[in-house]
């Protein structure tokens, strides 16, 4: 098949959706398919670069959902952007147009609204929010865009529940994955951290919704009990990160170290260097990709009890879940694991099994089957099975990584 993977976000800046697309691209090519990526970029041309990426549309940073999205802003119809899109589609003649975050401005909308003879259009919804006025008030217009999709995917039940609240329909839940070729025990710890000190690791964008402030607050309780405990913070600093770093320096919290952004090759080594991985996000997470990365390396996790993380972690199985914004509870769970090598080992082994179920090889195979189903017109409408959001829905021993859920269009919720 000839497949286009469309991103709403600047492909040169790391992020969950970008990592998802990059992994699918690699797996699809390994399986013999021809793949191109279409994403915003500063050069705004239709020339394909050496990695098979078309960069279309200027990038504008836009704050939202506690983060900053680098997306295209403009008119998706009858504009320079839409002309660029049509040129690429006319050149390539894709079998599948797989658009990630189909309702994000503006590139995904331009792709979906463009005529693409012979192409099926598939959309993956990644985001989760408690509510979103943009979807609520924009439904009359956005429904036209959603209706262009021949197949709909959500990366988790949380993402499904969010988008289907505004746009009912049949969705397949096909999750994010983890690169087991990269995140495995062949990774060696970073030498300077391989010193026996108890170490907690945070990985992610340093933004308010990621909850790093609560891990910093928890550190005082940790240090009171384990004097030489260390917290490593891996991620691009940015404005918020520099503020946290100043706070830590001013209060002489010497055991907290801001590493900054690290290379793809070094990231598994940082996971390997920790005793416990911590993800204290407040909300807005549809899935726990960083949790899977840590678990693939046999690391126990302490994460917040939010919908997206419950898709991956069960409390007392792969680690501990604590309530968001509870620095005391966070410190207690971290201390419990730092003091117990046996608990860390047991949680870590369960985590390895969990991560194996989410290998990108399995996820990409399921997606290719989904593409074929859509191309053959075999997607079914109607309610298929009720949701159980109490824990992970996958079966580590099963070949199938997805389920179809939803309501037919026009049904009432």
Steps between C-alpha positions, in 0.01 A plus 500: 500500500599862456427678829505865604535575871376854567603691812349830620818581692845621404681175428838638606389550862471184717154404624274201552323521165828550317653195671190299408525598134875442487460150643218409260703629207796279593283191555299543181816544294654194666191305397547608136255790470572840347452781751509879489451744788313829457555754777540874560845645448684824453579456130131463395568319173392184324849361460548170677808487721738208535294343778185500290348801681294770329502815711191704420374808683674748727534411868334714768533426876152488657438440874233249596420209737789604725748474215621686192414351161708595195235480227387672181254787531307614196216425263488133392294571187604689188829609653870452431494218756218313325672543162819349643302207638327433167835508319646236732192277475501530120868403488483203737159332448489348850299189581453615861498850647546450874439834672599540864287738708268560202329805651811697590567817299571513219700250301296188597175673400649606166605141429161355590306754297719457191387270219714187501368250248578142594609584856323396817518746788570380853522717810666433837385703800773530763380773737309483825349793687232533763306723258567714197293798394663497156342163422171592669439824311680389184301179451285623208813578297734233632243226435558561128868421553435191714259368239787493249659219699451146373638359826545641850756398761558609861826421677324415826160480658559842651562647156193316368275629778619855440451517124185287484331737746493755217511275192325165562591217268684170481863518609771238531727537800855434380761617750834668490796267505849463636821434308630178655804509273603824670359460852650172619764368736783552254493866612782584740445745787653847473840461664482799734165382640606137542618570854248320720305813600120448516373672185158616382458594134257742332483514118280736300428852389541731797154655513258566782267212409786248524498554878873541553431760771348227718801273457724792603282554808511126576881509491519666843316201653720259307822666616383501861482118486774418248769764521681422175191456280527655154240620248595526133286719275536423128331730251534830317504776761317784328355786702326283761803277543729795562257619766505161673880491478523844669262383773716192565822702505360771728391238754825303471325178400830359380371149437275616214687519171361645177665301223326674210407339171690180416549308178280211395794264549572626854141502626489124579824542694334755728212262567760233574668736750197538726345285773146637457336691217255775598224654286307752716282650223194696611267428207477512122687172436321258269767233531826428682774464238775589749359240739536232233858606430590467867318168537671359190826539694355329807458817704214534752289811458329745731238691302189703562160336498371666182303342217780480247742334739244246619497366143856377560557459874308314769563610855706236677589313180747704291544762769300743707230749405447807719255787479604806296628807687582294809870550567476317833341195338757515222787504750347210695470279189853586386643424846317168508671389180841654571511305826392167350716334232260204494201722419699680230596170342144360508346816355776519241440147376126565463591818315715310251203278412277803458748675272535187285130520421549848357793440266491719190521183292164388637345846485608555138376156396159577650491837323580343163211259554279796586601674176403191302166479680427862412608458139273198467210683664468245780486742794179446698286759676313471825579428860740208518595463862463704819797686640687393810731783602607341827833376365704396196285347227770316307583129510874445495454153353256601226593585143235772494587834653176681441129505552224671307270713708252772442157614396369543151471856374186670618462287811452685825743479788 
